[in-house]
Amino acid sequence: MIKTRTCLLWFSLTLIHSYLFYQYDVGVNALIFSLLIVGSVTWHHGLYREKFWWMVVSGHLIAAAGVAIHSLSEGNAVYNVSFVMLAGCVFSARGSLFMTLINGVFGTVFVGFIRTVLRGLKQLQGLLLKPKQSFFLLKKMPLYVAPVSVTGIFYLLYSAANPDFFLQITFPDWDINAGLICCLFFGAMIVCPLLFPVGIRNLTEWDLGQSNILSRIRRKQKANNSTLGLIYENKQGVLMFFMLNTLIAVFLIFNIFQIFTQPIIQSAAGYSQQVHQGFETLVISIVVAILLIMYYFRGNQNFYEKKERLVQLAVLWIFLNGILILFTCYKNTLYVQSFGLTHKRIAVFIAMFLTGFGLYLTLIKIYRLKTNWYLIRQNAWVLYFVVSVNCLVDWDRLITWYNPTHAAILDMGYLMSLGDTRLPYLTQLLKAGDPRILPYKGQIENKIAAIHLPFQWQDETWDKAWLREELVEK
């Protein structure tokens, strides 16, 4: 049943959303609205002690802070996705993160708003036309229809006899604001599943039923079963990991020997080929490595009394992949020292961190007898917080600050393709008379002249205030 208090809260938050966002860009209004939403929803549903709720909220507020500071397109996308995840977490505050996303999308985009409106109309119809009252109202309808109709006819006759008796009723001209209506509708749609939770119940219950701790499955082995028994599966795993460890060890020795005995490649194309191709291969190999470990340590193999050799080789495989990660980071560092930072080179470092953490969680799975579902859940949380924290960093600004000072070879064409937050640093270099910047003086001045940063507190950001101070006021 839809409660009046919940409807009033829904309408209030919708109006606040329209006030903050209508005809404004995203900025500090996103952080204010998120704080109001989190406070209202936590109080309304009593989610004070739900750990996963606060974890999702933390990631969302980090993204909201990133939007209030920078308002970059990538950060705005993360903010919107994390907002949708709040709705999924309200429906099931203890489910997996990806299940939270599925329920959030299902409730926000598909059926949440429509289902709530239909339920409200049905409830209103039930209140207006109760079974006992409907027959009574229909029975009395002729009692009112005839007098009202006859009175209306005589009023028209009297008006024809004396035109001054006819009432002149003028209605005001209504200027329909389609943009405001769309903003109100959108606000109502995204707030609705936060107060009226909707999700896929069967799939959510299945997700909640998945344990994080492995348990031994006792069953009779069929004589005709083609699946390898524990003994043969163990031997197969030992042989496979022994061969893979040998291969990766030889590969590491070869790469280390190559990088210390051959001259360092000085061209950007050579570095790019070594780093990016090595990075792609590394990510694929680590994903395959984790999948292999998930396969061999998925069930009763964890309880086999002679599993020590398989565990040792699997741990050695994780360790060698960790060294491969460090080696890739080292090559990427050489790349950055020579040619500076770019978004792709930064992405390599972030991806190496994620894959390294994935290997660490895989190690925990082996030693603490965790399920594959645990591994998927934990990696999803790590990815969620890394992406959220990434919203706090303006990489364009960092790249423009780092490259002119620390890069051996400066790619000015790349710097000129970055966002407006690069301009104050380039202006400082122009004032210092840096010969690498002087050919681009006209482009930089044109970019600065084209900046239009009117102050509106709803979409104000820290970057806008900084650019206004550095480029406009000075």
N, C-alpha and C positions, 0 to 999 in steps of 0.2 A: 504494500500500500504506500502511495506517495504521500509524504507528510508535508504539511504546510510550511513548517520550519525549514525543511530541506529546499522546498521551492523558492522561498524567500532568499535563502542563501545563494541559490543558483542564479536568480535574477540579479541579485546585488553584485555578485562576482562578474556576471556578464556585462553589467553597466560599467563597472570599474575597468574591465578589459577594453571596452569601447572608448572610455575616457582616456586611457593611457596609450592606446595604439591607433585610434582612428586618425588618419592623415599624418602619422608620425612614423619615422623609421624605428628600428629596434635599438635600444640603448639602455639607459638606466631604468626605463619603464619595465623592461623584462625582469630585472632583479626585484623591483618593487612588487610586480604582479606575482612572481614566484614565491616571494616571502609571504604574501597574503594567501596564496593558494595553499602553501605548505601548512601555515598556521591554521587556516580554516578547516582543511581536510583532516589534519591530525586531531583537532578538537572534535570535529563532527563524528568521525568514525572511531575515536579513542585508540589511535595507533601509537600511543606514547611508548610502549614497551616492545614494539615490533622492530627487531634488529635490521631485517632486510629493508623495511620501509625507510629507515634512517640512512641506510647505505645508498639506496636509490636517490633519496632526497639530497644526500651529500654530493653525489655526482651531478645532480641537476643544478644545485645551487652553485657549484664550481663553474659549470657551463654558463649559468646566468651571470656570474661575476665576470667571466671572460667576455660575454656580450656587452656588459656595462663598461668594460675597460676598452675593448677594441672594436666590437661589432663587425667581425669579419664574416664572410659568407660561410666558411667552414664551421666556425663557432656557432653561427645562427642555426645551421643544420643540426649540429649536435644538441643545441638547446631545445629545438623542436622535438627531436627524437626522444630526449630524456623526459620532456614534458609528457609525451604520450606514454612513456613507461610508468609515470606516476599513476596513471589510470589503471594500468595492468597490475601494479603493486597493490592498489586499493582493493581490487577484486580478489587477489590472492597474495597476501603479504609474506608468504613463506615459500614461494615457488622459485624455480630457476630463473635466471635473468632473461634468457631467451624466451621462456614462457611468459614472463612479465611483458616483454615486448609484443609478443603475439596477442595477448589479451588486451594490451593497450591499443594496438592498431585495430583489433576487432571491435572494441568498445567505442573508440573515437571516430574512426573513419566509416565503419560499416553500419552497425545496428544500434549503438548506444543512444544517440539522440532520437532517432525515429522510434525506437522501442519505448523510450521514456515518454515521448509525446503521445503515442498511441495509448499507453497505459493511463496517462493523465486524462485524456479525452474519454476513455472508457469509464474511469472512476467518476469524472464529472457527470457523464450521462447517467451513471447509476445513482448519483445523488439527486439529480434533477427529476429523473423519472423512475422512481422506485416502483416495484410491481404493484403495490397497493394504491399508489397515487396515480399511475398512468391511466387505469380504467376510469378513475374518478374524474380526471381532467378531460379525457375524451368524451365522457358522458355529459359534462357541463359545457362543452365547446359551443353547441348551438345556442345556449343561453346568452353568450356574449357576442356571437357573430352577427346575429340578426339586428340587435339594437345598434351596434357600431356601424354596420353597413347602411342602414336606413338613415341614421344621423348624418353620415358622410354625404349621402345623396341630397338630403335637404340643405346641407351646407353649400353644396355646389349650386343649387337652385337659387338660394338667397344671394350668393355672390354674383350670379348672372343678373339678378334684379337690381342690385346695387354694387357696382364694381369696387366702391370704396370699402365695402365689407370684407373683401378678399385680402387675406393677410399676405403681405410681401415678405417672404422669408429668404434671406440671402445667406449663403454658406461661404465661409472663407476659402480663399484659394490655397490649396495645399500643394506645396512644392516637395514632391517625394524625393528624398535623398537616397538614391540606390546604393551609394557607397557606404553610408551609415547603416543601412539595413543589412547589407552583406557583412559588415563588421560585427553587428549585433548577432547575426545568425552564426557566424564563425565562432564568436566568443561563447555563445550558448552551446555550440556543438562540442567544443574542446573542454568546457567545464563540466558538461553533463555527466560523462562517465566517472568523473572524480567524486561526484555526490551520489550518483545512481550507478553503482558498479555493474559492468556487464563483461562477460568473458566466455571462453569455451570450457564448460565445466568438466566434461569427461576427460579432455586432454590435460586439464589442470590437475585433476585427481590422480591421473596416471603419473604425472610428473612428481607430485607430492609423495607418491608411493615408492619412488626410487630411492634406495638407501645409498649413503655415502660409504658404508663399511661393507666389505665383502663377507659373505657367509658361505660355508662349505655346502655344496649341493650333493646330497647323497641319492644316488639312483643306480639302478642295475644296468650294466653294460650289455647291450644286445649283441648277440653273436654275429649277426650280419651287418653290424654297423660299420660303415666305411670311415667314420671319424677316428683319427688317431687317438689311442689311449694316452694316459698321462705319461707313461714311460717313453713311448715313441715321440710324443709331442715335446717332451723335455729334451730328448736327444736331438731332435730336429732343431729346436731353439738354440741349444748349445752350439751345434755346428754352424747355424746361420750367423749367430752373433760373433763367433770366433772368426769367421771369414770376413764379416763386415768390419770388425775391429782391426783386422790385419790390413784391409783395404784402406780404411780411413787413416790409419797410422802411416802407411806408405805415402798417402796423399799429402798429409801434413808435413812429413819429412821432405818430400819433393818441393812443396811450396816454400818452406823455410829455407832450404838450400838455394832455391831460385832467387828469392828476394835478397839474400845476403851475398850472393856470388855474382849475380848479373847486375849491370848498371840500372839504376832506377829510371823508369820510363818517364820522359819529360813532357810528352804531349798529352793534352786533355783527352784525346780519343783513346790513347793507350791506357790511361788510368781508368777511363770510363768502362772500357771493355773488361779490364781486370776486376774492377769493383762490382759493377752491376751484374755482369754475367756470373761472377762468383757468388754474389748475394742471392740471385734467383736460384742458383743450384743449391746453395746452402739451405735456403728456406724449404725447398722441396725435400731435400735429404732429411732435414730435422722433422718435418711433418711425417714422412715415411717412417722415420725412426720411432716417433711417438706412437704411430699407428701399430707398428710391429710389437712394441711393448704392451700396448693396450690389448692386442690379440693374445699374446702368450700369457699375460698376467690378468686375464679377464675372469677367471673362475677358480676351479679346483687346483690349478697349477700352483697357486699361492699357498696351498696347504700340503703340497707334495713334500715328503720328508727328504727327498734328495734333490731339492731345487737350488742348493747353494751355488753350484757352478753356473747355472743359468742366471741367477741373480747377479753374480760377480761380473759376468760378461755383459749383462744389460747395463749395469752401473758403469762399467768401463766404457761402453758405447756412449752413454750420456756424458761422461767426463770428456771423451775425445771430441764429441760434438760441441761441448762448451769451449774447448780449445779452438775449434774451428770458428766459433763465433768471435772469440777474442782476436783471432788472426784476421778475420774480415773487418773487424773494427779498426785494427791497426792499419790495414791497407786503405780503408776509408779515411783515416786520419791523415795519412800521407797525401791522399787526394785533396783533402781540405786545405792542408798546409800549402800546397802548390797552387791551387786554383780557387780557393775560398769555399764558403758555404753556399749551398743551394737547397731548395726544398727536397730534392731527391736524396741528396747526401745526408740531410737531417733525417729523412724517412728511413734511411739505412740504419742509423743509430737507434731509432725508436723500434724498428722491427727486430734488431738484434737483442734489444732489451726484452721485448715480448717473447721471442723464441727462447732466450735464456731463462726467463721465468717459467716458460712452459716446460723446459727440461727439469727445472727445480721441482715443479709440481709433480712431474712424472716420477722423480726420485722419491718424493713423499708417498706417492701411490704404491710404489713397490715395497717400501719398508713398513708402511703403516696399514697395508692391506686395504687400500681405498678402491672404490669401484671406478669404472670408466666414466660413469655419470658425474662423480665427484671431480674428475679431471676436467670435464667439459664445463661444469659449473664454475669452478675456480678460475679457469682461463677466461671465461666470459666476464667475470668481475674484474679481473686484471685489465682486460681490454677496455672495459667501460670506464674505469678510473683514469687510465692512460689517455684515452680520447678526451675525457672531460678536462683533465689538467692541461692538455694541449691547447685548449681554448684560451688559457690564461697568457699564452706566449704569442707575441707578434713576431713571427719569424722574419717578415720583411724588414722590420726595424733591426733585428739582431744581425741579419745578413749584411745590411748596409753599414752597420757599425763595425762589423768584424772584417769584412773583405778588404777595404782600402788600407787597413792598418796591418793585417796579418797575412794576407794572401800574397804569394810570390808573384803571381800573374793575375791582374785585375780584369775581369770581364765586365766592362761598363755597359755593354748591351744588355746583359742580364739584369744589372742593377736598375737600368732605366725601365725595365718591364715590371718592376715591383710596385707596390701600393704607395699611397701618398705619405705614409709615415717614413719613407726613405728621404724625403725632401729636406728636412732640417739638417741631416748629416751631410747631404750633398752640398747644401748651402754653406756649411762651415768649411768644407773642402774648397769651395769656390773662393771664399774669403781668404783662405790660406794660400791660394794660388797654385793648387795642385795641378800639374800639367796633364794628368790623366783625366781630369774633370773638365778642363777648359773647353774642349771641343763640343761639349754637351751643354754649355752655358745657356744658349738660347732655348733649348728644350726644357731645361730646369726652370728658367724664368717663366716660360709659358705655362708650365704646370702649376707653378705657384700662383700666377695671375688668374688661373681658371678655378682656383679653390673657392668655394662658397660654403661658409660654415656659419649660418645663422644660429643664434642661441635659442633653443627650445628645450626646456628641462626634461620633457618626456623622452626624447631620443638623444639626450646628451651622453657622451662617452668621455672617458679620460683622454683618449687619443684626439678627439675633436678639440677639447680644451687645450691640449698641448700644442696641436697644430695652429690653433687660433693665436696662442701666445707667441709661438716661435715665428710664424710666417706672416700673420695678419697684423697683429698689434705692433710687433717690432719693425 
